[in-house]
Amino acid sequence: MTTIPNASAKGIPIHAVGDTGSQVMLVTLEAARRLGLCITRHLCPLLKPLWPDGTPHVAYGRANVELRVENSPRAWAHAVIVDWRCRWEVLLGRDTLATLGVSPASPAMLHRSNGATTIPNHASKHIDGLWHCTMEAAYEDFPDMAPSHDLATAVTAEPSTATAQIPEPMHTHLMHAQLALPTGFFVKECNDEFVRLDVLYPKATPNSISKHTHHQCMSGASAQALAAELWTACLVLREYPGGCPPPATYVPIWPPMHDGTKSLFIMQHSLSPAAREAVENTAQVRLWYGIDEESGAFSQLPIFTKSKPRTDECRVLFNDSGNNCLNMHSISMQLPHPAKHVQFLCDVRIVLSIDMALFFTQLHLAADVADFWVYDGAHYGKLHTRRMVQGNSESPAIAQAFLTHVLGTAKSLHSKLLIYINNVYLKDAAGDEAAHIRDVGIMLCCLATANVMVNMCKSLWCATSGVEVLGHTWSANCSWVPFDHRVATLQGMDFPVMVSSIRRLCGSINSISEHIPWSQALLAPFYEATGKVRLTKANQDALREPWAALQQALLDVCALYVPLPGAPLILHTDAAGAGVRGVLLAQRLDDPEDLAPVAYFSRTFGGQQGSKPSVWREACTAYEAVKYFYPYLDGCANFWLETNCAVVVSLHTHKTTNDGDALAHFKLGLSELGVKKNMIFHRPGVDQQTADWL
């Protein structure tokens, strides 16, 4: 659950929390009476218990309540009244949070919080948002972790069930979220093994730096200064050979796991030929590189078991993902909202992009938890490792926390750094190459202190064009586009015939949806198909035309513009029977007549919304588009909205007729978002037959 700051109901402040796992909104009886809600006792709903043997809770009644979060529009929601005492007054469910435009760690939520917000203890927390460099002092507030045994002592007995626990409280701040790891989670260690493995990597030399450093310095003097700075920090520069793990520079770690986890390996028959081959190949690799750490191959996947609370039922898991669902804390990471790209890149003139190649395996796993980390070795069979696996869902969060910990000491770079998993970006807003190169030296010194290696082949220094930043290619002319190889991969995909393939397709398209007009209308038929158990021949035939339309749209993926601070913003909205669409445009400072797209927005109508009057659809489009683009518009002094509906232009003069007047709701919502009467203008409409057909 997440505390929702500055929430109110009927204009009265309330203590509200949000839970994306809840399907209903709950209000305590005491709070309902304090708010003066009209409670309906007819057909009191039953709240389903968590476990089958539990008794359903009979709610006290139902009510409609007007809600508001600071800097967001008012919204009416249906609530269930419960008669119990708890620390909160109102619990906002998933649908209510979506109606208010609030989600944990979303840009709008972080803007409204205006500071740090503590998220209470919860077993299945999710982080969806941008991970950003934080202050080192933030780690001082976390409690120490008491290890179950000496880290330096190898454990050869059966894995212990008493794994060290990670404290649950998590803290969100304005531009980042971080995993609550204890202060002593990362302990630097350079033992004999580090020395043996470090010898395997070619050391950086002045010649290799000049040959393998990719830079875009504007002058020869700047290139020489960069080379000198890199040579000063040559200890962190390496050329990574394939197949050789980098040296582990830290004491083995415990990933965040639940109580009572244990592993059980079942061998029912002798090793298969593939498994025997895996053992032989692994042994050869170990002898070749001088690696003496354990490695195993199994003919079957390990089976992990843990009883559900209050039952004797055990879940049998067959892969690493299932293990994470049951034994580890669930922590998901997603690419940040496009507005975060704009906030970081709007004033950039020079940027550095480095990738820590093979970074994940630089962290060892403690012996009593390493058995839970298994991966598929393809023809080598099923392998388990003593190092952190990159494909594991826990690894990105731990890697993010590690780099945040390492670079947190460089306080002068906090406003210039952007960290996402194992990618680090350093920007300069003044265009001063000399100052930027000095910042590069400071950052490399921090990495050298932690023995973190940088791959020269995957780093771009002093760059001004074609820089890969968070899944897109950025250039100093304020443009950013998706990777060409990503779009080409989508265009070259075979027609999906399985539900799992369609889910992956939808996720891939959504990652670049801000570049595609009507992306959600294009995906609507595929969303419907994901709800099926399997695709029949008729289902596949029905997707042929939408598939062709989607492939055509990928040929017209738009390059977007990163508006400079103070640039005028124009929002064009349009509606069709399929859904709503908006495009945010910005005036180029060098050519005010040239409008460049900043981002696209689209959403499909659900239920009977598509059959509602066109006036309702156009007003809904204006409101939803402004709410979506709010992170871009907040603080913009020169903004206007253009619509092809005359009723929306005069929406602020609309007179409310009753409490259920939808136009009054949209009018109030736009006012709360800061859109005034003089900001809405009329423009000629366009025919949206394609969207309606989809």
C-alpha positions as CSV (number, residue, x, y, z in Angstrom):
1,M,0.0,0.0,0.0
2,T,1.1,3.5,-0.7
3,T,0.2,6.6,1.2
4,I,-1.6,9.2,-1.0
5,P,-0.7,12.6,0.2
6,N,-3.0,15.7,0.2
7,A,-6.1,13.6,-0.5
8,S,-9.6,14.9,0.3
9,A,-13.2,13.8,0.0
10,K,-16.0,16.3,-0.4
11,G,-13.4,19.0,0.3
12,I,-12.4,17.4,3.7
13,P,-8.8,16.1,4.2
14,I,-8.7,12.3,4.6
15,H,-6.0,9.8,5.4
16,A,-5.9,7.8,2.2
17,V,-3.8,4.9,1.0
18,G,-3.6,3.3,-2.4
19,D,-3.4,-0.4,-3.2
20,T,-3.1,-1.5,-6.9
21,G,-4.0,-5.0,-5.8
22,S,-7.4,-4.0,-4.6
23,Q,-10.4,-4.1,-7.0
24,V,-12.7,-1.9,-4.9
25,M,-12.5,1.3,-2.9
26,L,-13.0,1.0,0.9
27,V,-14.1,3.7,3.3
28,T,-14.3,3.0,7.1
29,L,-17.6,3.6,8.7
30,E,-16.1,6.2,11.1
31,A,-14.7,8.2,8.1
32,A,-18.0,7.9,6.2
33,R,-19.9,9.4,9.1
34,R,-17.3,12.2,9.5
35,L,-17.7,13.0,5.8
36,G,-21.5,12.9,5.9
37,L,-21.8,10.3,3.1
38,C,-25.2,8.9,2.1
39,I,-24.8,5.2,2.9
40,T,-27.0,2.6,1.1
41,R,-27.6,-0.5,3.2
42,H,-29.4,-2.5,0.5
43,L,-27.5,-5.4,-0.9
44,C,-24.4,-5.0,1.2
45,P,-21.5,-6.6,-0.7
46,L,-19.3,-9.4,0.6
47,L,-15.6,-8.9,0.6
48,K,-13.9,-12.1,-0.6
49,P,-11.2,-13.5,1.8
50,L,-7.6,-14.0,0.7
51,W,-7.7,-17.8,1.4
52,P,-10.5,-20.2,0.5
53,D,-11.1,-21.4,4.1
54,G,-11.7,-17.8,5.3
55,T,-15.1,-16.3,6.1
56,P,-16.3,-13.4,3.8
57,H,-16.7,-10.1,5.5
58,V,-20.1,-8.5,5.2
59,A,-19.7,-4.8,4.3
60,Y,-21.7,-2.1,6.1
61,G,-23.0,-0.6,2.9
62,R,-22.2,1.4,-0.2
63,A,-21.8,5.1,-1.1
64,N,-20.7,7.5,-3.8
65,V,-18.0,9.9,-2.8
66,E,-16.3,12.8,-4.5
67,L,-12.5,12.5,-4.3
68,R,-9.6,14.8,-5.1
69,V,-5.8,14.6,-4.9
70,E,-3.8,17.8,-5.0
71,N,-3.1,19.1,-8.5
72,S,-5.6,16.6,-10.0
73,P,-9.2,16.9,-11.0
74,R,-12.2,15.9,-8.8
75,A,-13.7,12.5,-9.5
76,W,-16.7,10.5,-8.3
77,A,-16.1,7.0,-7.2
78,H,-18.2,4.1,-5.8
79,A,-17.1,3.0,-2.4
80,V,-17.7,0.1,-0.1
81,I,-18.2,1.0,3.6
82,V,-16.5,-1.3,6.1
83,D,-17.0,-1.3,9.8
84,W,-13.5,-1.9,11.2
85,R,-10.8,0.2,12.7
86,C,-7.5,0.7,10.9
87,R,-4.8,3.3,10.5
88,W,-6.3,4.6,7.2
89,E,-9.7,6.1,6.4
90,V,-9.9,5.5,2.7
91,L,-8.3,2.7,0.6
92,L,-8.2,3.5,-3.1
93,G,-8.3,0.5,-5.4
94,R,-6.7,0.1,-8.8
95,D,-9.7,1.6,-10.8
96,T,-10.0,4.6,-8.5
97,L,-6.3,5.3,-8.7
98,A,-6.6,5.2,-12.5
99,T,-9.6,7.5,-12.5
100,L,-7.6,10.1,-10.4
101,G,-4.6,9.6,-12.7
102,V,-2.5,8.5,-9.8
103,S,-0.2,5.4,-9.7
104,P,2.7,4.7,-7.3
105,A,5.9,6.3,-8.5
106,S,4.2,7.8,-11.6
107,P,5.3,11.3,-12.7
108,A,2.1,12.8,-11.6
109,M,2.1,11.1,-8.3
110,L,5.7,12.1,-7.6
111,H,4.9,15.7,-8.6
112,R,2.0,15.8,-6.1
113,S,4.0,14.2,-3.3
114,N,6.4,17.2,-3.2
115,G,9.0,15.2,-1.2
116,A,9.6,11.8,0.2
117,T,6.8,9.4,0.9
118,T,7.2,6.3,2.9
119,I,5.4,3.2,1.6
120,P,4.3,0.9,4.4
121,N,5.4,-2.7,4.7
122,H,4.0,-4.9,1.9
123,A,4.9,-8.3,0.7
124,S,4.5,-7.7,-3.0
125,K,5.6,-4.2,-3.8
126,H,6.2,-2.9,-7.3
127,I,8.4,-0.1,-8.5
128,D,7.3,1.3,-11.8
129,G,9.1,4.5,-12.7
130,L,12.5,6.0,-13.2
131,W,15.4,5.0,-11.0
132,H,17.7,8.0,-10.6
133,C,20.9,8.7,-8.8
134,T,20.2,9.5,-5.1
135,M,22.1,10.9,-2.2
136,E,24.4,8.6,-0.3
137,A,22.9,9.9,2.9
138,A,19.7,8.1,2.1
139,Y,21.3,4.8,2.9
140,E,22.1,5.9,6.4
141,D,18.4,5.7,7.4
142,F,18.2,2.0,6.6
143,P,18.7,-0.5,9.4
144,D,21.7,-2.8,9.5
145,M,21.3,-6.4,8.4
146,A,22.5,-9.2,10.7
147,P,24.0,-12.0,8.5
148,S,23.1,-15.6,9.4
149,H,26.8,-16.6,9.2
150,D,30.2,-15.2,8.4
151,L,30.4,-14.1,4.8
152,A,33.9,-15.2,4.5
153,T,33.0,-18.8,5.5
154,A,32.0,-21.1,2.7
155,V,28.7,-23.0,3.4
156,T,28.7,-26.6,2.1
157,A,25.8,-27.9,4.1
158,E,22.1,-28.0,3.1
159,P,20.9,-24.5,2.3
160,S,19.6,-22.7,5.4
161,T,16.0,-21.6,5.6
162,A,16.9,-18.6,7.7
163,T,18.1,-16.3,5.0
164,A,18.9,-12.7,5.9
165,Q,15.9,-10.5,5.4
166,I,15.7,-7.2,3.6
167,P,13.8,-4.5,5.5
168,E,10.5,-3.8,3.7
169,P,10.0,0.0,3.9
170,M,10.7,1.7,0.6
171,H,11.1,5.4,0.0
172,T,10.1,7.3,-3.1
173,H,11.4,10.7,-4.0
174,L,10.7,13.3,-6.7
175,M,12.8,11.8,-9.5
176,H,13.6,8.3,-8.4
177,A,12.7,5.2,-6.4
178,Q,15.2,3.0,-4.6
179,L,15.2,-0.5,-3.1
180,A,15.5,-0.4,0.7
181,L,18.8,-2.2,1.1
182,P,20.7,-2.0,4.4
183,T,23.8,0.0,4.7
184,G,26.2,-3.0,4.8
185,F,24.6,-4.8,1.8
186,F,27.5,-4.0,-0.5
187,V,30.9,-4.7,1.1
188,K,34.0,-4.3,-1.1
189,E,36.4,-7.2,-1.3
190,C,39.3,-7.9,-3.6
191,N,40.6,-11.3,-2.6
192,D,42.9,-13.7,-4.4
193,E,40.1,-14.8,-6.8
194,F,39.8,-11.2,-7.9
195,V,43.5,-11.0,-8.7
196,R,43.4,-14.3,-10.7
197,L,40.4,-13.3,-12.8
198,D,41.5,-9.7,-13.3
199,V,44.6,-10.9,-15.0
200,L,42.5,-12.4,-17.8
201,Y,41.3,-8.9,-19.0
202,P,43.4,-6.8,-21.3
203,K,44.6,-3.7,-19.5
204,A,43.9,-0.3,-21.0
205,T,46.9,1.3,-22.6
206,P,47.3,4.7,-24.3
207,N,47.2,3.0,-27.6
208,S,44.1,0.9,-26.8
209,I,42.3,4.0,-25.4
210,S,43.0,6.0,-28.6
211,K,41.8,3.1,-30.8
212,H,38.8,1.9,-28.9
213,T,37.4,5.0,-27.4
214,H,34.2,6.2,-29.2
215,H,33.8,10.0,-28.8
216,Q,32.3,13.0,-30.6
217,C,34.7,15.7,-29.4
218,M,34.4,18.9,-31.4
219,S,38.2,19.6,-31.4
220,G,41.4,17.8,-31.2
221,A,42.3,19.5,-27.9
222,S,39.2,18.1,-26.3
223,A,39.9,14.6,-27.6
224,Q,43.4,14.8,-26.1
225,A,42.0,16.0,-22.8
226,L,39.5,13.2,-22.8
227,A,42.2,10.6,-23.5
228,A,44.3,12.0,-20.7
229,E,41.3,11.8,-18.3
230,L,40.6,8.2,-19.4
231,W,44.3,7.2,-18.9
232,T,44.2,8.7,-15.4
233,A,41.3,6.3,-14.6
234,C,42.7,3.4,-16.7
235,L,42.1,0.9,-13.9
236,V,38.3,0.9,-14.6
237,L,38.6,0.6,-18.4
238,R,38.6,-2.9,-19.9
239,E,38.0,-4.8,-23.1
240,Y,35.7,-7.7,-22.1
241,P,36.4,-11.0,-23.9
242,G,33.4,-13.2,-24.4
243,G,32.8,-16.2,-22.2
244,C,35.0,-15.1,-19.3
245,P,33.2,-13.8,-16.1
246,P,34.6,-10.6,-14.7
247,P,36.1,-10.6,-11.2
248,A,33.7,-10.3,-8.3
249,T,34.7,-7.2,-6.3
250,Y,32.2,-7.5,-3.4
251,V,31.3,-9.9,-0.6
252,P,28.6,-12.4,-1.6
253,I,25.1,-10.9,-1.3
254,W,21.6,-12.1,-0.2
255,P,18.9,-11.1,-2.6
256,P,15.6,-10.0,-0.9
257,M,13.8,-13.3,-0.1
258,H,10.8,-14.2,2.0
259,D,10.9,-16.3,5.2
260,G,10.6,-20.1,4.9
261,T,12.1,-20.5,1.5
262,K,14.0,-23.7,0.8
263,S,15.2,-25.6,-2.3
264,L,14.8,-29.3,-3.1
265,F,16.7,-30.9,-5.9
266,I,15.2,-34.2,-7.2
267,M,17.3,-36.5,-9.4
268,Q,15.2,-39.3,-10.7
269,H,17.6,-40.7,-13.3
270,S,21.1,-40.4,-14.5
271,L,22.4,-37.3,-16.2
272,S,21.3,-36.9,-19.8
273,P,24.0,-36.6,-22.6
274,A,23.3,-32.9,-22.8
275,A,24.0,-32.6,-19.0
276,R,27.2,-34.6,-19.2
277,E,28.4,-32.5,-22.1
278,A,27.6,-29.4,-20.0
279,V,29.8,-30.7,-17.2
280,E,32.7,-31.4,-19.6
281,N,32.4,-28.0,-21.3
282,T,32.1,-26.2,-18.0
283,A,35.2,-28.0,-16.6
284,Q,37.2,-27.1,-19.7
285,V,36.2,-23.4,-19.4
286,R,37.1,-23.4,-15.7
287,L,40.6,-24.9,-16.5
288,W,41.1,-22.5,-19.4
289,Y,40.4,-19.3,-17.4
290,G,41.6,-20.6,-14.0
291,I,38.2,-20.4,-12.4
292,D,37.7,-22.6,-9.4
293,E,34.2,-21.7,-8.4
294,E,31.4,-24.3,-8.4
295,S,29.2,-24.8,-11.4
296,G,26.5,-27.5,-11.8
297,A,24.4,-29.1,-14.5
298,F,21.1,-30.9,-13.9
299,S,19.0,-33.1,-16.0
300,Q,15.9,-31.7,-14.4
301,L,15.0,-28.3,-13.1
302,P,15.1,-27.8,-9.4
303,I,11.8,-27.8,-7.6
304,F,11.1,-25.1,-5.0
305,T,8.4,-25.5,-2.4
306,K,6.8,-23.3,0.1
307,S,3.5,-23.8,1.9
308,K,0.8,-21.2,1.6
309,P,-0.3,-19.6,4.9
310,R,-2.8,-21.6,6.9
311,T,-2.6,-24.6,4.5
312,D,-0.4,-27.5,3.7
313,E,-0.5,-26.9,0.0
314,C,2.8,-26.4,-1.7
315,R,3.5,-24.8,-5.1
316,V,5.9,-26.6,-7.4
317,L,8.0,-24.3,-9.6
318,F,9.8,-25.2,-12.7
319,N,11.8,-22.1,-13.6
320,D,13.5,-19.0,-12.3
321,S,10.4,-16.8,-12.8
322,G,8.2,-19.0,-10.7
323,N,10.8,-19.0,-8.0
324,N,10.8,-15.2,-8.0
325,C,7.0,-15.2,-7.6
326,L,7.0,-17.3,-4.5
327,N,10.4,-17.0,-2.8
328,M,11.6,-13.4,-3.6
329,H,10.1,-10.0,-3.2
330,S,8.5,-8.9,-6.4
331,I,10.1,-5.8,-7.8
332,S,9.4,-4.8,-11.4
333,M,11.1,-2.0,-13.3
334,Q,9.9,-0.3,-16.4
335,L,11.2,2.3,-18.8
336,P,10.2,5.8,-17.4
337,H,7.4,7.9,-18.8
338,P,8.3,9.8,-21.9
339,A,8.1,13.1,-19.9
340,K,11.1,12.0,-17.9
341,H,13.1,11.8,-21.1
342,V,12.1,15.4,-21.8
343,Q,13.0,16.5,-18.2
344,F,16.5,15.0,-18.5
345,L,17.2,15.9,-22.1
346,C,15.5,19.3,-22.5
347,D,18.7,21.2,-21.6
348,V,21.3,18.7,-22.7
349,R,24.1,19.8,-25.1
350,I,26.7,17.0,-24.4
351,V,26.0,13.6,-23.0
352,L,28.0,10.6,-21.9
353,S,26.6,7.1,-22.2
354,I,28.3,4.0,-20.7
355,D,27.2,0.4,-20.3
356,M,28.6,-1.9,-17.7
357,A,29.1,-5.0,-19.8
358,L,28.8,-8.2,-17.8
359,F,28.1,-6.0,-14.8
360,F,25.5,-8.3,-13.2
361,T,28.0,-11.2,-12.7
362,Q,30.4,-9.0,-10.8
363,L,28.3,-9.7,-7.7
364,H,28.5,-13.2,-6.0
365,L,25.5,-14.8,-4.4
366,A,25.7,-16.2,-0.9
367,A,26.0,-20.0,-0.8
368,D,22.7,-20.5,1.0
369,V,20.6,-18.7,-1.6
370,A,22.6,-19.4,-4.8
371,D,20.6,-22.6,-5.3
372,F,17.5,-20.6,-6.1
373,W,19.1,-18.9,-9.1
374,V,18.8,-21.2,-12.1
375,Y,19.0,-20.4,-15.7
376,D,18.6,-22.3,-19.0
377,G,21.9,-23.2,-20.6
378,A,20.2,-24.1,-23.9
379,H,21.9,-27.3,-25.2
380,Y,24.0,-27.3,-22.1
381,G,20.9,-28.2,-20.0
382,K,19.8,-26.4,-16.8
383,L,22.6,-24.7,-14.9
384,H,22.8,-23.0,-11.6
385,T,25.3,-20.2,-10.9
386,R,27.0,-18.6,-8.0
387,R,26.8,-15.2,-9.6
388,M,23.8,-12.9,-10.1
389,V,21.9,-13.7,-13.2
390,Q,21.1,-10.8,-15.6
391,G,17.8,-12.4,-16.7
392,N,16.5,-12.7,-13.1
393,S,13.8,-10.1,-12.2
394,E,15.6,-9.2,-9.0
395,S,18.9,-8.4,-10.7
396,P,18.0,-5.0,-12.3
397,A,16.8,-3.6,-8.9
398,I,20.0,-4.8,-7.1
399,A,22.2,-3.5,-9.9
400,Q,20.4,-0.1,-9.8
401,A,20.8,0.1,-6.0
402,F,24.5,-0.8,-6.4
403,L,25.3,1.9,-8.9
404,T,23.3,4.4,-6.9
405,H,25.4,3.4,-3.9
406,V,28.7,3.8,-5.8
407,L,27.9,7.1,-7.6
408,G,26.1,8.6,-4.6
409,T,29.4,10.0,-3.3
410,A,29.8,12.3,-6.3
411,K,27.5,15.0,-4.9
412,S,28.5,17.5,-7.6
413,L,27.1,15.2,-10.3
414,H,23.7,14.5,-8.8
415,S,21.8,16.9,-11.1
416,K,23.7,15.7,-14.1
417,L,23.4,11.9,-13.7
418,L,20.7,9.5,-14.9
419,I,21.0,5.8,-13.9
420,Y,18.8,3.1,-15.2
421,I,19.8,-0.5,-14.2
422,N,23.4,-0.8,-15.5
423,N,23.3,2.2,-17.9
424,V,24.8,5.6,-16.7
425,Y,24.2,8.9,-18.5
426,L,26.1,12.1,-17.6
427,K,24.9,15.3,-19.2
428,D,26.2,18.9,-19.6
429,A,23.7,21.7,-20.2
430,A,26.2,24.5,-21.0
431,G,28.0,22.8,-23.9
432,D,31.3,23.2,-22.2
433,E,33.4,20.2,-23.2
434,A,36.2,21.0,-20.8
435,A,33.8,21.0,-17.8
436,H,32.1,17.9,-19.1
437,I,35.4,16.0,-19.3
438,R,36.2,17.0,-15.7
439,D,32.9,15.5,-14.7
440,V,33.8,12.4,-16.5
441,G,37.0,12.1,-14.5
442,I,35.0,12.5,-11.2
443,M,32.6,9.8,-12.2
444,L,35.4,7.4,-13.2
445,C,37.1,8.0,-9.9
446,C,33.9,6.9,-8.1
447,L,33.7,3.7,-10.2
448,A,37.4,3.0,-9.6
449,T,36.9,3.3,-5.8
450,A,34.3,0.5,-6.1
451,N,36.4,-1.6,-8.6
452,V,33.6,-1.3,-11.2
453,M,34.8,-1.9,-14.7
454,V,33.7,0.0,-17.8
455,N,33.6,-1.6,-21.2
456,M,35.3,0.8,-23.7
457,C,33.6,-0.8,-26.7
458,K,30.1,0.0,-25.4
459,S,30.7,3.6,-24.2
460,L,30.2,6.9,-26.1
461,W,32.0,9.9,-24.7
462,C,31.3,13.6,-25.3
463,A,28.4,12.8,-27.6
464,T,26.1,15.2,-29.4
465,S,24.2,12.9,-31.8
466,G,23.0,9.3,-32.2
467,V,23.3,8.6,-28.4
468,E,21.3,5.7,-27.0
469,V,19.4,7.1,-24.0
470,L,16.8,4.9,-22.3
471,G,15.7,2.9,-25.3
472,H,15.8,5.9,-27.8
473,T,18.4,7.6,-29.9
474,W,19.0,11.3,-28.9
475,S,20.7,14.1,-30.8
476,A,21.5,17.7,-29.9
477,N,19.0,19.0,-32.4
478,C,16.4,18.0,-29.8
479,S,15.2,14.9,-31.6
480,W,14.8,11.4,-30.3
481,V,13.6,8.3,-32.1
482,P,13.3,4.6,-31.3
483,F,16.2,2.4,-32.1
484,D,16.2,1.4,-35.7
485,H,16.9,-2.2,-34.9
486,R,13.9,-2.3,-32.5
487,V,11.5,-1.0,-35.2
488,A,13.1,-3.3,-37.8
489,T,12.6,-6.3,-35.4
490,L,8.9,-5.5,-35.0
491,Q,8.5,-5.1,-38.8
492,G,10.2,-8.4,-39.4
493,M,8.1,-10.4,-36.9
494,D,6.2,-13.3,-38.1
495,F,2.4,-13.2,-37.7
496,P,1.7,-14.2,-34.0
497,V,-0.2,-17.4,-33.7
498,M,0.2,-17.8,-29.9
499,V,-1.3,-15.8,-27.1
500,S,2.2,-15.4,-25.5
501,S,3.5,-13.9,-28.8
502,I,0.7,-11.4,-28.9
503,R,1.5,-10.3,-25.3
504,R,5.1,-9.7,-26.2
505,L,4.0,-7.8,-29.3
506,C,1.7,-5.5,-27.3
507,G,4.5,-4.9,-24.8
508,S,7.0,-4.0,-27.5
509,I,4.6,-1.7,-29.3
510,N,3.7,0.1,-26.0
511,S,7.4,0.8,-25.3
512,I,7.4,3.1,-28.4
513,S,3.7,4.0,-28.4
514,E,4.5,7.7,-28.0
515,H,5.9,7.6,-31.5
516,I,2.9,6.0,-33.2
517,P,-0.5,7.8,-33.7
518,W,-3.5,5.7,-32.7
519,S,-1.2,3.0,-31.2
520,Q,-3.9,1.8,-28.8
521,A,-6.6,1.6,-31.5
522,L,-4.1,-0.5,-33.6
523,L,-3.6,-2.8,-30.6
524,A,-7.2,-3.1,-29.5
525,P,-7.9,-6.3,-31.5
526,F,-4.7,-7.9,-30.1
527,Y,-5.6,-6.9,-26.5
528,E,-8.9,-8.8,-27.0
529,A,-7.0,-11.8,-28.2
530,T,-4.8,-11.9,-25.1
531,G,-7.8,-12.9,-23.0
532,K,-8.2,-16.2,-24.9
533,V,-6.7,-19.5,-23.8
534,R,-5.5,-20.2,-27.4
535,L,-6.0,-18.8,-30.8
536,T,-8.2,-20.7,-33.2
537,K,-8.0,-20.5,-37.0
538,A,-10.9,-18.0,-36.9
539,N,-9.2,-15.9,-34.3
540,Q,-6.0,-15.8,-36.4
541,D,-7.9,-14.9,-39.6
542,A,-9.6,-12.0,-37.7
543,L,-6.2,-10.5,-36.8
544,R,-4.9,-10.5,-40.4
545,E,-6.2,-7.0,-41.3
546,P,-5.2,-5.4,-37.9
547,W,-1.8,-7.0,-38.3
548,A,-1.3,-5.4,-41.8
549,A,-2.4,-2.0,-40.4
550,L,0.1,-2.4,-37.5
551,Q,2.9,-3.2,-39.9
552,Q,2.0,-0.2,-42.0
553,A,2.1,2.0,-38.9
554,L,5.6,0.8,-38.1
555,L,6.7,2.2,-41.4
556,D,5.7,5.7,-40.3
557,V,7.2,5.7,-36.8
558,C,7.7,9.4,-36.0
559,A,10.8,11.1,-34.7
560,L,9.9,13.2,-31.7
561,Y,11.2,16.6,-30.5
562,V,12.5,17.5,-27.1
563,P,11.2,21.0,-26.4
564,L,13.6,23.5,-24.9
565,P,12.6,25.2,-21.6
566,G,10.0,27.9,-22.3
567,A,9.0,26.7,-25.7
568,P,5.3,27.1,-26.5
569,L,3.3,23.9,-26.4
570,I,0.2,23.1,-28.4
571,L,-2.1,20.1,-27.8
572,H,-4.2,18.8,-30.7
573,T,-7.0,16.5,-29.7
574,D,-9.4,14.4,-31.7
575,A,-11.9,11.6,-31.1
576,A,-13.4,8.7,-33.0
577,G,-15.6,5.8,-32.3
578,A,-12.5,3.7,-31.6
579,G,-11.1,6.0,-28.9
580,V,-9.3,9.2,-28.1
581,R,-6.1,10.7,-29.6
582,G,-3.9,13.6,-28.8
583,V,-0.5,14.9,-30.0
584,L,1.5,17.4,-28.1
585,L,3.4,19.9,-30.4
586,A,6.1,22.3,-29.7
587,Q,7.3,25.4,-31.5
588,R,10.9,25.4,-32.6
589,L,12.7,28.4,-31.2
590,D,14.5,28.9,-34.5
591,D,11.3,28.7,-36.6
592,P,8.1,29.5,-34.7
593,E,6.0,28.4,-37.7
594,D,7.4,24.9,-37.5
595,L,5.5,22.7,-35.1
596,A,7.3,19.5,-34.1
597,P,5.6,16.5,-32.3
598,V,6.7,15.9,-28.7
599,A,4.6,12.8,-28.0
600,Y,1.5,11.0,-29.1
601,F,-1.3,9.8,-26.9
602,S,-4.2,7.4,-27.6
603,R,-6.7,5.3,-25.7
604,T,-9.5,3.0,-26.8
605,F,-13.0,3.3,-25.5
606,G,-14.4,0.6,-23.3
607,G,-17.9,-0.8,-23.1
608,Q,-20.5,1.6,-24.5
609,Q,-18.3,4.6,-24.4
610,G,-17.7,4.5,-28.2
611,S,-21.4,4.8,-28.9
612,K,-21.8,8.0,-26.7
613,P,-22.5,11.3,-28.4
614,S,-19.6,12.9,-30.3
615,V,-19.6,15.9,-27.9
616,W,-19.0,13.6,-24.9
617,R,-16.2,11.9,-26.8
618,E,-14.5,15.2,-27.8
619,A,-14.7,16.5,-24.2
620,C,-13.4,13.3,-22.9
621,T,-10.5,13.4,-25.3
622,A,-9.5,16.9,-24.2
623,Y,-9.6,16.0,-20.5
624,E,-7.8,12.6,-20.9
625,A,-5.1,14.2,-23.1
626,V,-4.4,17.1,-20.8
627,K,-4.2,14.6,-17.9
628,Y,-1.8,12.4,-19.7
629,F,0.4,15.2,-20.8
630,Y,0.3,16.9,-17.4
631,P,4.0,16.1,-16.6
632,Y,4.9,18.1,-19.8
633,L,2.5,21.0,-19.2
634,D,3.1,21.6,-15.5
635,G,4.8,25.0,-15.2
636,C,4.4,25.8,-18.9
637,A,3.5,29.5,-19.3
638,N,2.6,29.3,-23.0
639,F,0.2,26.5,-23.7
640,W,-3.1,26.2,-25.6
641,L,-5.4,23.4,-26.6
642,E,-6.9,23.0,-30.1
643,T,-10.0,20.9,-30.8
644,N,-12.4,20.5,-33.7
645,C,-15.5,20.6,-31.4
646,A,-17.1,24.0,-30.8
647,V,-18.8,22.7,-27.7
648,V,-15.4,21.9,-26.1
649,V,-14.2,25.4,-27.1
650,S,-17.0,26.9,-25.0
651,L,-16.9,24.2,-22.3
652,H,-16.0,26.7,-19.6
653,T,-19.4,28.5,-20.2
654,H,-21.3,25.3,-19.9
655,K,-24.0,25.4,-17.2
656,T,-24.4,22.4,-14.9
657,T,-27.8,20.9,-15.1
658,N,-27.5,18.0,-12.6
659,D,-24.9,16.0,-10.6
660,G,-24.6,13.5,-13.4
661,D,-23.7,16.1,-16.0
662,A,-20.6,14.6,-17.8
663,L,-19.6,17.9,-19.5
664,A,-19.6,19.5,-16.1
665,H,-17.2,16.8,-14.9
666,F,-14.8,17.5,-17.8
667,K,-15.1,21.2,-17.3
668,L,-14.1,20.9,-13.7
669,G,-11.3,18.5,-14.5
670,L,-9.8,20.9,-17.1
671,S,-10.0,23.8,-14.6
672,E,-8.3,21.8,-12.0
673,L,-5.5,20.9,-14.4
674,G,-5.0,24.6,-15.1
675,V,-6.7,24.9,-18.5
676,K,-8.5,28.2,-18.7
677,K,-11.1,29.4,-21.1
678,N,-8.6,31.5,-23.1
679,M,-6.4,28.5,-23.7
680,I,-8.9,26.5,-25.9
681,F,-9.2,27.2,-29.6
682,H,-11.0,25.7,-32.6
683,R,-9.3,24.1,-35.6
684,P,-10.8,22.2,-38.5
685,G,-11.4,18.5,-38.0
686,V,-10.1,15.6,-40.0
687,D,-11.8,12.3,-41.0
688,Q,-10.7,9.4,-38.7
689,Q,-12.2,6.6,-40.8
690,T,-9.1,4.5,-40.3
691,A,-9.4,4.6,-36.5
692,D,-13.1,3.9,-36.6
693,W,-12.5,0.9,-38.9
694,L,-9.9,-0.5,-36.5
